[in-house]
Amino acid sequence: MSKITKIKIKNLFGISEYNGDGKSVELSGQNGVGKSSVIDAIRYALTNKSDRRYIVRNGETEGEILIETDSGLRINRKARTNQADYKSVKQNGHEVGSPETFLKDIFTPVAAFACRVYVDKTEKEQNCDYSGHDPV
């Protein structure tokens, strides 16, 4: 089983920036600090799907998530407001053909998981500002 060695999220949902090094991570904090946004960003990277109305953080034109694993898998997905979205899926440095099918085949159990904590929240609450501390 592959292990995630790097997660980088920038300007997706309510997250301004998040960097994870693949070590055991606990997402904790008060309501509205971005826990669900991290999970939803990972889901978006793996499935190209989101239940949220807005993917790119409010006020930005591009959001990005990068995931790397110890097995050589690299997923880089960018959501853009003024141009086509970007995706790159590489295995051991080589672009994967049919990346959406490839991801679906290897992440079906993970993709079935969707954090639903924010479903009953307002749009503003769903896209709260996350900067590593409580929102202002």
N, CA, C and O atoms as CSV, one atom per row, in Angstrom:
chain,resi,resn,atom,element,x,y,z
A,1,MET,N,N,0.841,-1.183,0.000
A,1,MET,CA,C,0.000,0.000,0.000
A,1,MET,C,C,0.886,1.246,0.000
A,1,MET,O,O,1.851,1.339,0.759
A,2,SER,N,N,0.545,2.180,-0.849
A,2,SER,CA,C,1.292,3.437,-0.945
A,2,SER,C,C,0.988,4.342,0.237
A,2,SER,O,O,-0.103,4.319,0.807
A,3,LYS,N,N,1.987,5.137,0.582
A,3,LYS,CA,C,1.811,6.136,1.629
A,3,LYS,C,C,2.020,7.512,1.024
A,3,LYS,O,O,2.901,7.714,0.188
A,4,ILE,N,N,1.202,8.445,1.456
A,4,ILE,CA,C,1.342,9.827,1.007
A,4,ILE,C,C,2.582,10.419,1.662
A,4,ILE,O,O,2.761,10.327,2.876
A,5,THR,N,N,3.435,11.027,0.843
A,5,THR,CA,C,4.648,11.657,1.360
A,5,THR,C,C,4.563,13.180,1.339
A,5,THR,O,O,5.339,13.867,2.003
A,6,LYS,N,N,3.599,13.702,0.559
A,6,LYS,CA,C,3.467,15.157,0.468
A,6,LYS,C,C,2.046,15.519,0.065
A,6,LYS,O,O,1.466,14.902,-0.828
A,7,ILE,N,N,1.495,16.517,0.727
A,7,ILE,CA,C,0.228,17.124,0.329
A,7,ILE,C,C,0.436,18.633,0.393
A,7,ILE,O,O,0.877,19.173,1.408
A,8,LYS,N,N,0.117,19.287,-0.689
A,8,LYS,CA,C,0.189,20.749,-0.731
A,8,LYS,C,C,-1.140,21.249,-1.275
A,8,LYS,O,O,-1.565,20.845,-2.357
A,9,ILE,N,N,-1.786,22.117,-0.531
A,9,ILE,CA,C,-3.062,22.696,-0.949
A,9,ILE,C,C,-2.919,24.213,-0.903
A,9,ILE,O,O,-2.431,24.774,0.078
A,10,LYS,N,N,-3.346,24.857,-1.967
A,10,LYS,CA,C,-3.290,26.320,-1.996
A,10,LYS,C,C,-4.538,26.859,-2.676
A,10,LYS,O,O,-4.843,26.497,-3.812
A,11,ASN,N,N,-5.255,27.723,-1.975
A,11,ASN,CA,C,-6.420,28.447,-2.492
A,11,ASN,C,C,-7.554,27.541,-2.975
A,11,ASN,O,O,-8.228,27.866,-3.953
A,12,LEU,N,N,-7.766,26.427,-2.312
A,12,LEU,CA,C,-8.926,25.583,-2.582
A,12,LEU,C,C,-9.887,25.698,-1.415
A,12,LEU,O,O,-9.484,25.681,-0.252
A,13,PHE,N,N,-11.163,25.816,-1.745
A,13,PHE,CA,C,-12.210,25.947,-0.735
A,13,PHE,C,C,-11.836,27.078,0.205
A,13,PHE,O,O,-11.581,28.183,-0.275
A,14,GLY,N,N,-11.788,26.875,1.495
A,14,GLY,CA,C,-11.429,27.946,2.413
A,14,GLY,C,C,-9.970,27.970,2.785
A,14,GLY,O,O,-9.578,28.737,3.665
A,15,ILE,N,N,-9.146,27.154,2.146
A,15,ILE,CA,C,-7.738,27.017,2.539
A,15,ILE,C,C,-6.874,28.004,1.768
A,15,ILE,O,O,-6.886,28.026,0.537
A,16,SER,N,N,-6.124,28.823,2.502
A,16,SER,CA,C,-5.165,29.689,1.815
A,16,SER,C,C,-3.911,28.890,1.492
A,16,SER,O,O,-3.393,28.972,0.378
A,17,GLU,N,N,-3.418,28.119,2.456
A,17,GLU,CA,C,-2.271,27.255,2.200
A,17,GLU,C,C,-2.159,26.197,3.282
A,17,GLU,O,O,-2.308,26.483,4.470
A,18,TYR,N,N,-1.892,24.963,2.850
A,18,TYR,CA,C,-1.678,23.836,3.760
A,18,TYR,C,C,-0.593,22.953,3.169
A,18,TYR,O,O,-0.623,22.634,1.980
A,19,ASN,N,N,0.370,22.557,4.001
A,19,ASN,CA,C,1.424,21.654,3.580
A,19,ASN,C,C,1.505,20.500,4.570
A,19,ASN,O,O,1.636,20.714,5.775
A,20,GLY,N,N,1.426,19.283,4.059
A,20,GLY,CA,C,1.572,18.093,4.883
A,20,GLY,C,C,2.742,17.281,4.373
A,20,GLY,O,O,2.955,17.175,3.165
A,21,ASP,N,N,3.502,16.706,5.295
A,21,ASP,CA,C,4.708,15.986,4.909
A,21,ASP,C,C,4.524,14.474,4.866
A,21,ASP,O,O,5.502,13.740,4.723
A,22,GLY,N,N,3.292,13.999,4.987
A,22,GLY,CA,C,3.049,12.571,4.894
A,22,GLY,C,C,3.179,11.829,6.206
A,22,GLY,O,O,2.897,10.633,6.273
A,23,LYS,N,N,3.599,12.515,7.239
A,23,LYS,CA,C,3.639,11.885,8.552
A,23,LYS,C,C,2.223,11.827,9.091
A,23,LYS,O,O,1.323,12.467,8.546
A,24,SER,N,N,2.023,11.087,10.125
A,24,SER,CA,C,0.700,10.991,10.721
A,24,SER,C,C,0.220,12.390,11.103
A,24,SER,O,O,0.903,13.121,11.820
A,25,VAL,N,N,-0.949,12.743,10.619
A,25,VAL,CA,C,-1.478,14.084,10.833
A,25,VAL,C,C,-2.852,13.991,11.471
A,25,VAL,O,O,-3.676,13.167,11.074
A,26,GLU,N,N,-3.090,14.821,12.439
A,26,GLU,CA,C,-4.405,14.917,13.058
A,26,GLU,C,C,-4.963,16.285,12.719
A,26,GLU,O,O,-4.344,17.308,13.011
A,27,LEU,N,N,-6.132,16.301,12.104
A,27,LEU,CA,C,-6.800,17.555,11.809
A,27,LEU,C,C,-7.753,17.844,12.955
A,27,LEU,O,O,-8.742,17.136,13.143
A,28,SER,N,N,-7.456,18.870,13.707
A,28,SER,CA,C,-8.316,19.210,14.832
A,28,SER,C,C,-8.459,20.722,14.902
A,28,SER,O,O,-7.663,21.472,14.337
A,29,GLY,N,N,-9.476,21.137,15.598
A,29,GLY,CA,C,-9.708,22.567,15.748
A,29,GLY,C,C,-11.180,22.861,15.861
A,29,GLY,O,O,-12.026,21.981,15.704
A,30,GLN,N,N,-11.468,24.102,16.134
A,30,GLN,CA,C,-12.847,24.542,16.275
A,30,GLN,C,C,-13.544,24.506,14.913
A,30,GLN,O,O,-12.904,24.387,13.869
A,31,ASN,N,N,-14.848,24.612,14.955
A,31,ASN,CA,C,-15.623,24.690,13.718
A,31,ASN,C,C,-15.156,25.895,12.902
A,31,ASN,O,O,-14.907,26.973,13.441
A,32,GLY,N,N,-15.043,25.686,11.597
A,32,GLY,CA,C,-14.720,26.786,10.709
A,32,GLY,C,C,-13.251,27.048,10.479
A,32,GLY,O,O,-12.904,28.072,9.891
A,33,VAL,N,N,-12.356,26.149,10.926
A,33,VAL,CA,C,-10.931,26.406,10.721
A,33,VAL,C,C,-10.350,25.667,9.520
A,33,VAL,O,O,-9.185,25.882,9.183
A,34,GLY,N,N,-11.135,24.790,8.853
A,34,GLY,CA,C,-10.666,24.193,7.609
A,34,GLY,C,C,-10.463,22.691,7.594
A,34,GLY,O,O,-9.925,22.163,6.621
A,35,LYS,N,N,-10.872,21.987,8.631
A,35,LYS,CA,C,-10.686,20.524,8.661
A,35,LYS,C,C,-11.384,19.854,7.485
A,35,LYS,O,O,-10.776,19.046,6.783
A,36,SER,N,N,-12.629,20.174,7.269
A,36,SER,CA,C,-13.392,19.579,6.165
A,36,SER,C,C,-12.845,20.025,4.817
A,36,SER,O,O,-12.915,19.270,3.847
A,37,SER,N,N,-12.306,21.227,4.737
A,37,SER,CA,C,-11.730,21.718,3.485
A,37,SER,C,C,-10.524,20.883,3.064
A,37,SER,O,O,-10.342,20.630,1.873
A,38,VAL,N,N,-9.703,20.453,4.009
A,38,VAL,CA,C,-8.548,19.608,3.693
A,38,VAL,C,C,-9.032,18.277,3.126
A,38,VAL,O,O,-8.531,17.815,2.101
A,39,ILE,N,N,-10.003,17.665,3.792
A,39,ILE,CA,C,-10.540,16.384,3.326
A,39,ILE,C,C,-11.190,16.548,1.950
A,39,ILE,O,O,-10.999,15.707,1.072
A,40,ASP,N,N,-11.949,17.617,1.760
A,40,ASP,CA,C,-12.622,17.823,0.477
A,40,ASP,C,C,-11.617,18.101,-0.635
A,40,ASP,O,O,-11.842,17.699,-1.776
A,41,ALA,N,N,-10.516,18.780,-0.327
A,41,ALA,CA,C,-9.480,19.030,-1.331
A,41,ALA,C,C,-8.829,17.721,-1.777
A,41,ALA,O,O,-8.555,17.538,-2.963
A,42,ILE,N,N,-8.584,16.821,-0.843
A,42,ILE,CA,C,-8.024,15.512,-1.188
A,42,ILE,C,C,-9.014,14.741,-2.047
A,42,ILE,O,O,-8.634,14.134,-3.049
A,43,ARG,N,N,-10.269,14.766,-1.661
A,43,ARG,CA,C,-11.310,14.105,-2.466
A,43,ARG,C,C,-11.347,14.690,-3.880
A,43,ARG,O,O,-11.451,13.947,-4.856
A,44,TYR,N,N,-11.264,16.000,-3.991
A,44,TYR,CA,C,-11.256,16.663,-5.293
A,44,TYR,C,C,-10.055,16.199,-6.134
A,44,TYR,O,O,-10.196,15.938,-7.328
A,45,ALA,N,N,-8.883,16.098,-5.510
A,45,ALA,CA,C,-7.688,15.648,-6.233
A,45,ALA,C,C,-7.867,14.246,-6.792
A,45,ALA,O,O,-7.443,13.964,-7.912
A,46,LEU,N,N,-8.490,13.369,-6.020
A,46,LEU,CA,C,-8.618,11.968,-6.412
A,46,LEU,C,C,-9.782,11.701,-7.354
A,46,LEU,O,O,-9.738,10.753,-8.137
A,47,THR,N,N,-10.832,12.533,-7.286
A,47,THR,CA,C,-12.055,12.223,-8.035
A,47,THR,C,C,-12.488,13.313,-9.008
A,47,THR,O,O,-13.356,13.073,-9.847
A,48,ASN,N,N,-11.906,14.502,-8.913
A,48,ASN,CA,C,-12.329,15.665,-9.687
A,48,ASN,C,C,-13.776,16.037,-9.371
A,48,ASN,O,O,-14.477,16.583,-10.223
A,49,LYS,N,N,-14.221,15.745,-8.160
A,49,LYS,CA,C,-15.591,16.045,-7.749
A,49,LYS,C,C,-15.601,16.802,-6.432
A,49,LYS,O,O,-14.721,16.642,-5.585
A,50,SER,N,N,-16.618,17.623,-6.291
A,50,SER,CA,C,-16.858,18.327,-5.042
A,50,SER,C,C,-18.343,18.622,-4.934
A,50,SER,O,O,-19.009,18.884,-5.936
A,51,ASP,N,N,-18.853,18.579,-3.728
A,51,ASP,CA,C,-20.246,18.930,-3.488
A,51,ASP,C,C,-20.405,20.422,-3.225
A,51,ASP,O,O,-21.522,20.905,-3.036
A,52,ARG,N,N,-19.319,21.135,-3.212
A,52,ARG,CA,C,-19.373,22.567,-2.939
A,52,ARG,C,C,-19.587,23.361,-4.221
A,52,ARG,O,O,-19.192,22.941,-5.309
A,53,ARG,N,N,-20.206,24.492,-4.067
A,53,ARG,CA,C,-20.484,25.351,-5.217
A,53,ARG,C,C,-19.200,25.986,-5.750
A,53,ARG,O,O,-19.035,26.144,-6.960
A,54,TYR,N,N,-18.295,26.348,-4.844
A,54,TYR,CA,C,-17.042,26.985,-5.239
A,54,TYR,C,C,-15.874,26.107,-4.835
A,54,TYR,O,O,-15.819,25.611,-3.709
A,55,ILE,N,N,-14.940,25.916,-5.757
A,55,ILE,CA,C,-13.738,25.141,-5.472
A,55,ILE,C,C,-12.568,26.073,-5.189
A,55,ILE,O,O,-11.826,25.869,-4.228
A,56,VAL,N,N,-12.401,27.095,-6.024
A,56,VAL,CA,C,-11.324,28.062,-5.827
A,56,VAL,C,C,-11.699,28.991,-4.681
A,56,VAL,O,O,-12.824,29.484,-4.600
A,57,ARG,N,N,-10.742,29.216,-3.807
A,57,ARG,CA,C,-10.953,30.073,-2.629
A,57,ARG,C,C,-11.439,31.454,-3.049
A,57,ARG,O,O,-10.976,32.013,-4.043
A,58,ASN,N,N,-12.365,31.989,-2.288
A,58,ASN,CA,C,-12.961,33.290,-2.552
A,58,ASN,C,C,-11.884,34.361,-2.753
A,58,ASN,O,O,-10.995,34.528,-1.919
A,59,GLY,N,N,-11.980,35.079,-3.868
A,59,GLY,CA,C,-11.048,36.156,-4.164
A,59,GLY,C,C,-9.841,35.729,-4.975
A,59,GLY,O,O,-9.057,36.585,-5.383
A,60,GLU,N,N,-9.658,34.437,-5.226
A,60,GLU,CA,C,-8.513,33.936,-5.978
A,60,GLU,C,C,-8.964,33.468,-7.363
A,60,GLU,O,O,-10.158,33.267,-7.587
A,61,THR,N,N,-8.029,33.296,-8.282
A,61,THR,CA,C,-8.355,32.831,-9.633
A,61,THR,C,C,-7.908,31.396,-9.890
A,61,THR,O,O,-8.297,30.792,-10.890
A,62,GLU,N,N,-7.081,30.845,-8.977
A,62,GLU,CA,C,-6.589,29.488,-9.153
A,62,GLU,C,C,-6.367,28.833,-7.798
A,62,GLU,O,O,-5.852,29.451,-6.866
A,63,GLY,N,N,-6.767,27.569,-7.709
A,63,GLY,CA,C,-6.499,26.761,-6.538
A,63,GLY,C,C,-5.793,25.500,-6.970
A,63,GLY,O,O,-6.000,25.022,-8.086
A,64,GLU,N,N,-4.955,24.948,-6.096
A,64,GLU,CA,C,-4.144,23.796,-6.484
A,64,GLU,C,C,-4.015,22.797,-5.344
A,64,GLU,O,O,-3.973,23.168,-4.171
A,65,ILE,N,N,-3.953,21.524,-5.713
A,65,ILE,CA,C,-3.597,20.475,-4.773
A,65,ILE,C,C,-2.574,19.570,-5.442
A,65,ILE,O,O,-2.714,19.193,-6.605
A,66,LEU,N,N,-1.546,19.234,-4.681
A,66,LEU,CA,C,-0.502,18.329,-5.123
A,66,LEU,C,C,-0.401,17.212,-4.095
A,66,LEU,O,O,-0.272,17.468,-2.897
A,67,ILE,N,N,-0.459,15.978,-4.568
A,67,ILE,CA,C,-0.304,14.808,-3.705
A,67,ILE,C,C,0.795,13.940,-4.299
A,67,ILE,O,O,0.777,13.644,-5.494
A,68,GLU,N,N,1.759,13.527,-3.466
A,68,GLU,CA,C,2.809,12.607,-3.884
A,68,GLU,C,C,2.829,11.420,-2.946
A,68,GLU,O,O,2.569,11.559,-1.751
A,69,THR,N,N,3.143,10.236,-3.495
A,69,THR,CA,C,3.203,9.018,-2.679
A,69,THR,C,C,4.592,8.392,-2.786
A,69,THR,O,O,5.389,8.736,-3.659
A,70,ASP,N,N,4.850,7.462,-1.869
A,70,ASP,CA,C,6.135,6.769,-1.875
A,70,ASP,C,C,6.250,5.737,-2.996
A,70,ASP,O,O,7.316,5.153,-3.187
A,71,SER,N,N,5.172,5.508,-3.734
A,71,SER,CA,C,5.212,4.563,-4.851
A,71,SER,C,C,5.427,5.262,-6.191
A,71,SER,O,O,5.325,4.629,-7.242
A,72,GLY,N,N,5.722,6.557,-6.162
A,72,GLY,CA,C,6.003,7.290,-7.389
A,72,GLY,C,C,4.804,7.958,-8.038
A,72,GLY,O,O,4.920,8.509,-9.132
A,73,LEU,N,N,3.648,7.917,-7.374
A,73,LEU,CA,C,2.453,8.571,-7.910
A,73,LEU,C,C,2.481,10.052,-7.544
A,73,LEU,O,O,2.754,10.418,-6.401
A,74,ARG,N,N,2.191,10.902,-8.545
A,74,ARG,CA,C,2.130,12.350,-8.327
A,74,ARG,C,C,0.879,12.876,-8.998
A,74,ARG,O,O,0.714,12.750,-10.211
A,75,ILE,N,N,-0.013,13.474,-8.196
A,75,ILE,CA,C,-1.262,14.046,-8.686
A,75,ILE,C,C,-1.186,15.547,-8.475
A,75,ILE,O,O,-0.976,16.010,-7.354
A,76,ASN,N,N,-1.357,16.309,-9.551
A,76,ASN,CA,C,-1.373,17.763,-9.455
A,76,ASN,C,C,-2.626,18.238,-10.177
A,76,ASN,O,O,-2.778,18.038,-11.382
A,77,ARG,N,N,-3.512,18.865,-9.429
A,77,ARG,CA,C,-4.773,19.332,-10.014
A,77,ARG,C,C,-4.952,20.804,-9.655
A,77,ARG,O,O,-4.771,21.209,-8.506
A,78,LYS,N,N,-5.315,21.598,-10.677
A,78,LYS,CA,C,-5.562,23.023,-10.471
A,78,LYS,C,C,-6.963,23.353,-10.971
A,78,LYS,O,O,-7.336,23.009,-12.093
A,79,ALA,N,N,-7.720,24.017,-10.130
A,79,ALA,CA,C,-9.023,24.554,-10.518
A,79,ALA,C,C,-8.803,26.027,-10.828
A,79,ALA,O,O,-8.144,26.737,-10.068
A,80,ARG,N,N,-9.359,26.484,-11.949
A,80,ARG,CA,C,-9.141,27.862,-12.380
A,80,ARG,C,C,-10.477,28.518,-12.690
A,80,ARG,O,O,-11.401,27.868,-13.180
A,81,THR,N,N,-10.570,29.806,-12.401
A,81,THR,CA,C,-11.816,30.517,-12.658
A,81,THR,C,C,-11.856,31.150,-14.041
A,81,THR,O,O,-12.942,31.340,-14.589
A,82,ASN,N,N,-10.701,31.485,-14.625
A,82,ASN,CA,C,-10.665,32.204,-15.905
A,82,ASN,C,C,-10.134,31.381,-17.071
A,82,ASN,O,O,-10.016,31.895,-18.183
A,83,GLN,N,N,-9.816,30.130,-16.837
A,83,GLN,CA,C,-9.321,29.263,-17.903
A,83,GLN,C,C,-9.600,27.812,-17.548
A,83,GLN,O,O,-10.098,27.515,-16.462
A,84,ALA,N,N,-9.279,26.920,-18.457
A,84,ALA,CA,C,-9.554,25.497,-18.225
A,84,ALA,C,C,-8.753,24.973,-17.028
A,84,ALA,O,O,-7.632,25.411,-16.770
A,85,ASP,N,N,-9.352,24.034,-16.314
A,85,ASP,CA,C,-8.663,23.401,-15.199
A,85,ASP,C,C,-7.473,22.600,-15.718
A,85,ASP,O,O,-7.410,22.253,-16.898
A,86,TYR,N,N,-6.539,22.314,-14.827
A,86,TYR,CA,C,-5.323,21.590,-15.181
A,86,TYR,C,C,-5.239,20.342,-14.330
A,86,TYR,O,O,-5.588,20.357,-13.150
A,87,LYS,N,N,-4.767,19.249,-14.942
A,87,LYS,CA,C,-4.489,18.050,-14.158
A,87,LYS,C,C,-3.292,17.341,-14.757
A,87,LYS,O,O,-3.112,17.287,-15.973
A,88,SER,N,N,-2.487,16.804,-13.869
A,88,SER,CA,C,-1.347,16.003,-14.272
A,88,SER,C,C,-1.266,14.839,-13.304
A,88,SER,O,O,-1.198,15.031,-12.090
A,89,VAL,N,N,-1.272,13.636,-13.843
A,89,VAL,CA,C,-1.103,12.437,-13.027
A,89,VAL,C,C,0.091,11.696,-13.597
A,89,VAL,O,O,0.095,11.299,-14.762
A,90,LYS,N,N,1.107,11.515,-12.758
A,90,LYS,CA,C,2.325,10.841,-13.190
A,90,LYS,C,C,2.597,9.639,-12.295
A,90,LYS,O,O,2.365,9.671,-11.086
A,91,GLN,N,N,3.085,8.599,-12.913
A,91,GLN,CA,C,3.542,7.420,-12.179
A,91,GLN,C,C,5.016,7.255,-12.530
A,91,GLN,O,O,5.368,7.044,-13.690
A,92,ASN,N,N,5.873,7.354,-11.516
A,92,ASN,CA,C,7.324,7.250,-11.714
A,92,ASN,C,C,7.834,8.220,-12.775
A,92,ASN,O,O,8.693,7.866,-13.582
A,93,GLY,N,N,7.309,9.429,-12.773
A,93,GLY,CA,C,7.769,10.486,-13.658
A,93,GLY,C,C,7.163,10.496,-15.044
A,93,GLY,O,O,7.480,11.376,-15.845
A,94,HIS,N,N,6.293,9.534,-15.350
A,94,HIS,CA,C,5.677,9.455,-16.679
A,94,HIS,C,C,4.193,9.776,-16.589
A,94,HIS,O,O,3.484,9.265,-15.722
A,95,GLU,N,N,3.730,10.640,-17.507
A,95,GLU,CA,C,2.303,10.983,-17.552
A,95,GLU,C,C,1.472,9.724,-17.745
A,95,GLU,O,O,1.827,8.848,-18.534
A,96,VAL,N,N,0.371,9.644,-17.023
A,96,VAL,CA,C,-0.552,8.520,-17.114
A,96,VAL,C,C,-1.599,8.843,-18.173
A,96,VAL,O,O,-2.171,9.933,-18.166
A,97,GLY,N,N,-1.855,7.908,-19.080
A,97,GLY,CA,C,-2.932,8.071,-20.047
A,97,GLY,C,C,-4.261,7.884,-19.336
A,97,GLY,O,O,-4.349,7.090,-18.398
A,98,SER,N,N,-5.286,8.587,-19.755
A,98,SER,CA,C,-6.621,8.519,-19.134
A,98,SER,C,C,-6.526,8.664,-17.607
A,98,SER,O,O,-6.883,7.741,-16.875
A,99,PRO,N,N,-6.048,9.814,-17.128
A,99,PRO,CA,C,-5.815,9.973,-15.686
A,99,PRO,C,C,-7.049,9.790,-14.814
A,99,PRO,O,O,-6.944,9.241,-13.717
A,100,GLU,N,N,-8.225,10.241,-15.277
A,100,GLU,CA,C,-9.432,10.095,-14.453
A,100,GLU,C,C,-9.768,8.617,-14.259
A,100,GLU,O,O,-10.135,8.206,-13.158
A,101,THR,N,N,-9.646,7.823,-15.310
A,101,THR,CA,C,-9.906,6.381,-15.207
A,101,THR,C,C,-8.869,5.732,-14.318
A,101,THR,O,O,-9.203,4.895,-13.480
A,102,PHE,N,N,-7.620,6.109,-14.490
A,102,PHE,CA,C,-6.531,5.581,-13.662
A,102,PHE,C,C,-6.799,5.832,-12.182
A,102,PHE,O,O,-6.694,4.916,-11.366
A,103,LEU,N,N,-7.145,7.076,-11.833
A,103,LEU,CA,C,-7.414,7.417,-10.436
A,103,LEU,C,C,-8.632,6.674,-9.907
A,103,LEU,O,O,-8.633,6.202,-8.770
A,104,LYS,N,N,-9.663,6.572,-10.730
A,104,LYS,CA,C,-10.871,5.870,-10.308
A,104,LYS,C,C,-10.554,4.407,-9.992
A,104,LYS,O,O,-11.051,3.857,-9.010
A,105,ASP,N,N,-9.737,3.793,-10.817
A,105,ASP,CA,C,-9.393,2.385,-10.622
A,105,ASP,C,C,-8.591,2.145,-9.346
A,105,ASP,O,O,-8.793,1.139,-8.667
A,106,ILE,N,N,-7.673,3.073,-9.014
A,106,ILE,CA,C,-6.834,2.821,-7.841
A,106,ILE,C,C,-7.390,3.408,-6.544
A,106,ILE,O,O,-6.977,2.994,-5.461
A,107,PHE,N,N,-8.316,4.362,-6.632
A,107,PHE,CA,C,-8.821,5.007,-5.427
A,107,PHE,C,C,-10.313,4.825,-5.203
A,107,PHE,O,O,-10.901,5.599,-4.447
A,108,THR,N,N,-10.942,3.860,-5.809
A,108,THR,CA,C,-12.384,3.681,-5.651
A,108,THR,C,C,-12.810,3.632,-4.182
A,108,THR,O,O,-13.761,4.327,-3.824
A,109,PRO,N,N,-12.158,2.847,-3.305
A,109,PRO,CA,C,-12.587,2.831,-1.899
A,109,PRO,C,C,-12.427,4.188,-1.219
A,109,PRO,O,O,-13.277,4.594,-0.427
A,110,VAL,N,N,-11.338,4.886,-1.530
A,110,VAL,CA,C,-11.112,6.198,-0.927
A,110,VAL,C,C,-12.108,7.206,-1.467
A,110,VAL,O,O,-12.646,8.017,-0.713
A,111,ALA,N,N,-12.355,7.160,-2.766
A,111,ALA,CA,C,-13.248,8.118,-3.397
A,111,ALA,C,C,-14.673,7.993,-2.871
A,111,ALA,O,O,-15.433,8.960,-2.899
A,112,ALA,N,N,-15.034,6.813,-2.395
A,112,ALA,CA,C,-16.377,6.618,-1.856
A,112,ALA,C,C,-16.559,7.419,-0.570
A,112,ALA,O,O,-17.679,7.771,-0.202
A,113,PHE,N,N,-15.438,7.708,0.116
A,113,PHE,CA,C,-15.509,8.484,1.346
A,113,PHE,C,C,-15.660,9.959,1.014
A,113,PHE,O,O,-14.878,10.510,0.239
A,114,ALA,N,N,-16.643,10.583,1.587
A,114,ALA,CA,C,-16.819,12.021,1.391
A,114,ALA,C,C,-17.212,12.643,2.721
A,114,ALA,O,O,-18.194,12.240,3.346
A,115,CYS,N,N,-16.450,13.608,3.134
A,115,CYS,CA,C,-16.756,14.287,4.384
A,115,CYS,C,C,-18.004,15.133,4.187
A,115,CYS,O,O,-18.041,15.988,3.301
A,116,ARG,N,N,-19.008,14.909,4.988
A,116,ARG,CA,C,-20.294,15.594,4.843
A,116,ARG,C,C,-20.559,16.578,5.986
A,116,ARG,O,O,-21.697,17.008,6.177
A,117,VAL,N,N,-19.533,16.931,6.735
A,117,VAL,CA,C,-19.703,17.802,7.887
A,117,VAL,C,C,-20.317,19.140,7.506
A,117,VAL,O,O,-21.099,19.703,8.272
A,118,TYR,N,N,-19.973,19.652,6.336
A,118,TYR,CA,C,-20.376,20.994,5.936
A,118,TYR,C,C,-21.703,21.059,5.200
A,118,TYR,O,O,-22.155,22.158,4.877
A,119,VAL,N,N,-22.339,19.951,4.925
A,119,VAL,CA,C,-23.530,19.922,4.076
A,119,VAL,C,C,-24.621,20.877,4.561
A,119,VAL,O,O,-25.256,21.550,3.749
A,120,ASP,N,N,-24.842,20.942,5.852
A,120,ASP,CA,C,-25.911,21.780,6.377
A,120,ASP,C,C,-25.466,23.210,6.679
A,120,ASP,O,O,-26.231,23.984,7.254
A,121,LYS,N,N,-24.252,23.564,6.304
A,121,LYS,CA,C,-23.759,24.906,6.568
A,121,LYS,C,C,-24.059,25.828,5.396
A,121,LYS,O,O,-24.334,25.375,4.285
A,122,THR,N,N,-24.002,27.114,5.659
A,122,THR,CA,C,-24.199,28.094,4.593
A,122,THR,C,C,-22.996,28.073,3.658
A,122,THR,O,O,-21.948,27.522,3.998
A,123,GLU,N,N,-23.145,28.669,2.489
A,123,GLU,CA,C,-22.049,28.730,1.533
A,123,GLU,C,C,-20.835,29.434,2.134
A,123,GLU,O,O,-19.701,29.010,1.910
A,124,LYS,N,N,-21.062,30.499,2.889
A,124,LYS,CA,C,-19.960,31.226,3.515
A,124,LYS,C,C,-19.234,30.343,4.523
A,124,LYS,O,O,-18.004,30.350,4.572
A,125,GLU,N,N,-19.975,29.582,5.326
A,125,GLU,CA,C,-19.360,28.692,6.297
A,125,GLU,C,C,-18.589,27.567,5.617
A,125,GLU,O,O,-17.558,27.126,6.125
A,126,GLN,N,N,-19.084,27.098,4.464
A,126,GLN,CA,C,-18.407,26.027,3.745
A,126,GLN,C,C,-17.053,26.480,3.207
A,126,GLN,O,O,-16.140,25.668,3.058
A,127,ASN,N,N,-16.924,27.738,2.923
A,127,ASN,CA,C,-15.697,28.261,2.328
A,127,ASN,C,C,-14.991,29.224,3.264
A,127,ASN,O,O,-14.491,30.265,2.837
A,128,CYS,N,N,-14.952,28.874,4.528
A,128,CYS,CA,C,-14.312,29.725,5.541
A,128,CYS,C,C,-12.833,29.878,5.243
A,128,CYS,O,O,-12.249,29.077,4.513
A,129,ASP,N,N,-12.243,30.891,5.800
A,129,ASP,CA,C,-10.814,31.136,5.631
A,129,ASP,C,C,-10.038,30.196,6.539
A,129,ASP,O,O,-10.306,30.136,7.739
A,130,TYR,N,N,-9.079,29.462,5.984
A,130,TYR,CA,C,-8.201,28.624,6.794
A,130,TYR,C,C,-6.769,29.090,6.599
A,130,TYR,O,O,-6.212,29.011,5.504
A,131,SER,N,N,-6.195,29.571,7.668
A,131,SER,CA,C,-4.805,30.010,7.606
A,131,SER,C,C,-4.006,29.405,8.747
A,131,SER,O,O,-2.956,29.928,9.123
A,132,GLY,N,N,-4.503,28.302,9.298
A,132,GLY,CA,C,-3.787,27.642,10.373
A,132,GLY,C,C,-4.236,28.092,11.753
A,132,GLY,O,O,-3.728,27.606,12.764
A,133,HIS,N,N,-5.175,29.008,11.800
A,133,HIS,CA,C,-5.709,29.470,13.094
A,133,HIS,C,C,-7.177,29.820,12.907
A,133,HIS,O,O,-7.706,29.772,11.796
A,134,ASP,N,N,-7.817,30.169,14.000
A,134,ASP,CA,C,-9.231,30.489,13.926
A,134,ASP,C,C,-9.468,31.642,12.967
A,134,ASP,O,O,-8.658,32.567,12.903
A,135,PRO,N,N,-10.577,31.602,12.211
A,135,PRO,CA,C,-10.864,32.687,11.274
A,135,PRO,C,C,-11.116,33.997,12.009
A,135,PRO,O,O,-11.596,34.012,13.143
A,136,VAL,N,N,-10.783,35.089,11.339
A,136,VAL,CA,C,-10.971,36.429,11.931
A,136,VAL,C,C,-12.394,36.853,11.763
A,136,VAL,O,O,-12.766,37.947,12.188
